């Protein structure tokens, strides 16, 4: 069994955490069953957010009566102190608890600090003093903000995308967190579904002792894969290294990670799916991407207003309108049989 301690928080858990974003897509009964199954097999760290619709409520129903048995991290996207307190009280009510183990600023465009005029960090400190939260964290998709958070010494954890598609700059950030004694929570460990070999994903992250991966789960078969790694964690083999090398060769570069920060689209385009369709259709059963519903979703790209809002909000600096056009062109060629799916 592999354990991870999240820096100076002292929180020590299995190197398997439950990402609760996907459970907003399933019924409460299914979600509670999945959450209980995870706990029964040794997973005790659960990450959610106010942004994830009813995810907090489902966690509350699952663990409200056994709160001391699990660690719960959630997030606020508030822009000021008033919104912070509103979010915090809502989260506590939803989660059926009197405290949150790690409360995180959710992908802010800047690094909140005392005296910056937003009142956000001061609110965090007050909430911790009152015992409403135990530890202060931050999540981000921007290297600049992430580095600033580490350098500030104000945060106990950083949640950032990290998987075997990481760049050298991403690895530098992870190692910097380790040296600073800061807990590192790896989101997008499967790159939003583009990584299909979970053993390879786990083996890569196992090389970093201080990194806790959170796996987005909404089906029992997905959960069972990660549960199996508790007693038999995959290690890096030549075979898995070859899988990683192949995926890096195919996927590195300007591709959409599916984070969704470009949304909502004023034209109603599902940008975070449509802008990565060329990859999805080749790395998952293509039938699921060619249904009438999927075709209608892709056709919405024709309604693009070219307003540039999605491009301005992309934390990776991608030219999303250009990606949408490329993916739509590729998709139509596949439908018309001009291109084979390899």
N, C-alpha and C positions, 0 to 999 in steps of 0.2 A: 504493500500500500504506500502511495506517495502522499505526503502532507505538504501544505504550504502555509507559511505564516505571513500575514499581510503587514509587513514592515513593523512599525512601532505600535500598531493597533493591538498586537498580541493575539489577534484572531487567527486560530490555526484550524484548518479544515482539510478535507480530502482535496486532491488536485482535480476536482470536478465540481463546477458550480452550475446552478440551474439559471439560465437566462429566461426570464418570464415574459418577454415581449410576445412570443408566439401564442401563449395561452389565451390571449384576447380573442383569438380566432376560433376557439372551441367553446363548448358549453361549460357552465360552471361545474356540473357533475363530472364531466370528463377531466377538466382542469384539476379539480380537487383530488380525483383518483390518481392523476399523474404526479401531482405534488407529493401525495402520501407515499406513492411507490418510490419516488426518488429518496425521500427521507428514510423509508424502511430499509433501503439498500445502501445507506451511508452518506448521502448527499445532504449537507446541512447549510449551505450558503445559497441564498436566493436573491436575484437581482431584478428589480422592477423599476417603474417610473410613473409619475403622474401622467405623463404623455401616453402611456400604454393603455388607454381607455379603462377597462374593468379588470386589468391584471392585478392591481393592488387588492381589489375586493375579493378576488379568487384566492389570493394568498392569505388574506385575512380569514376567510372561511376555513381554509385548510389548516392554518396554524394558530389561530386566535386562542385556542384552548391549550396550546402547548408551546407558547411563545418562547419559553426559556430553552427549548430544544434546538432552535435554529437561529441562524444569523440572517437578517434581512437588510438589504441595501435598496434604497430608492432614491429618486432624483427630483429636483425642482428646476423648471425652466424659467422661473420668475426673473423679472428684470429689475425689481425693486423690493424693498423690505416688506411692504404691504403684501405684495404677491407671494413673497417667501412665506410669511406667516399663514396666509390663506392655504397655500399648498401643503405646508407642514401639518396643519390641523386636519386637512382633508385626508392626507396620507395616514395619519395616526388613526383616524376614524375608520378608514377603509381597511387598514391592516389589523384592526381590533387590538391595538397595542398602546402602551404608554411611552414607548421609545423606539427609535430606529437605530440600528447598529452602525450603519454608515449612511450619512445623508450627503448627497452629491449634487453639485451644480451641474446641470445637464447641458453639455456642449455650449457653454457661453462663448461669445465672440471675443471676450477679453478675460483676463484672469482676475476675478474679484479679490480685492485687498482692502484692508482697513483704510479708511480715509479717501477712497476713490469716488465718493459721492453717491454711489448706488445704495449704500447701507446693507448690501447683501452679506458681506463677511461679518459685519458686526452682528447681524441677525443670527448667523451661524453660531457665533461665540455665545450669544445669549441663550440660544436653544440648547447648546451643550451644557452651559452652566445650570440650566433648569432641569437637566436630565432627560430632555425630550429626544436628544440624539446623543450617540456615544462618540462617534468619530466623524471627521470632516473630510470629504472627498470631492473630486472633480472629474468629470468625463469630458473628452474632447476628441475632435478629428483633425485638429490643427497642430502641427508640430511646434509652431511658435508659441501658442498658448500653453501647450503641454510643458515645454521647456521652462516657460516662465513660472508655471505652477510648481515644478520641481525646485527651481532656483529660489523661490520665495520662502520655502520652509513652512508654509502655512497649511499645507495639506498632508493628510496621512495616507491617502490612496489616490492613485491616478487610474482611470479607466480609459483605455485607448485601443484602437484596432491593432491586433497583432496576430499574425499567422505565418505560415511558411511562404507567403507571398510578400513578406515584409522587405522593405528596402534597408540598405545599410544605415540610413538615418533613423529608421524605426528601431533597429537593433541598438543603436547608440542611446536612444531614449530609454529603452528598457534597462540597459546596463547602468545608465545614470541613476534611474530610480533605485536600483539595487544598492548602489554606492551611498545613496542618500538615506537609506533605511526607510524608503517609501514603498508601500504596498502597490503592486502593479496588477490590475485586473484586465485580462485580455478579452476585449469584445471582438466580434467578427472573427472568431477563431476558425470558422469555416467559410469566411469571406462571403457571407450572405448566401450560401448555397452553391457557390462556384467550386469549392473544395468538396469532393464527394468521397474521399477516403479518410474517414475519421481517425483510423489508426495512425496514418501518416501525420495528420494534424496534431494528434495527441503526442506522438513521438517527438515531433519538432518542439512543441512547447515544454515537454519534459526535460529538455536540455537547460531550461531556465528555472532554477530552484525557487525563485521568489515570485514567479508568475502564476496567477490563478486564472485559468480559462473559464469563461462562462459560455455554456453551450445553449443556443436557442432551441427549445424543445417543444413540440406540440403533439407528437405521436409516441405511443408506447415503444414501438420498435426502435425509434431514434434514442429514446431514453435508455433502453436496454443495452445498446452499444456502449454507451458511456458508463453505465453501471458495471459492465463486464470488465472495464479497464481499472476498476478499483482494486480488484484482486489480481488481475493480470495486465498491468500497464504495458502498452506497447513500447518497445525500445527501438532506437534507430537501427535499421538493418539495411543491407545493400538494396533490397527490394523496395523498401519504403523510401530510401534516399533517391532511387530512380524515379519513383512516382512524383516526388517533390520536384526533382529536376525537370521532369517533363511538364508538370503544371506551371512551373516558373517560366519555362520557355514559351508556353502558350499564352499565359495570362499576364505577365508583367507588362507594365506600360500604362497607357491611358485607358483604363476600363472603369466602369461605374461600379462602385462597391455596394450600392443599394442602401445607403444609410438613410435616405429619405429627407435630408435637410433642404433639398431643393423644392420640396412640396409645401403647400398645395400649388398646383398649376392652375392659373386663371382660365386655361382652356380645358381643364379636366383631364389632362394627359397623366397617366400613371408613370411618371418619368423614371422613378427608381426601379421599375420593372422593364419598361420599354427600352431604356437606354442600355440595357445589358442583355437583351433578348438573344442576340447572336451567340453569346456565350452560353446562356441558359439552355438554348435549344440543342446545343451540341454536347452539353454535359449532364443532361437529364433526359428522361424519356420524352422524345420529341412530340408524341401524341398529345401530351398535356399542354404543349405550347401552340398547338395548331387547331384547337377547338374553336367553334364559332365565337365563343366569349373572348378567347384570346385574340382572334382576328379583329373583333370589334375594338378591343383595347388598343391594338396596334394601329388601326385605322384612324384613331383619334389624333395620331401624330399629324395628320393632314390639317388639323385645326390649329396647329401651333401659331401663336401670335408673333413669334420672334421678338418678344418683349425683353428678353435677356434676364428676367428675374431668376430663373433657375441657375443660369451661369454665375450670376453674382452671389448666389447663396451656397454654391458648391464648395465645401471645405477643401477639396482636392484640386480646385482650380480647373476643372474640366470644362470643355466647350460642349455643354449638354445638348444644345440645339443641333450641333453637328453630329453628336453621337446618336441622337434620335433619328436624324435623317439616314445615317449609315445603317443603323439597325433596321429601320423600316424598309430600306432598299434591299437589304439582305433577306429580310423576312419574306418579302414579296417574291423574290427569286426562288426561295425555298418552296413557297406555296405553288409557284408555277412550274416547279420541277426543273428549273434551270441550274440549280446548285444541289449537289448531294450533301447529305448530312454526314459528316465524318466524326 
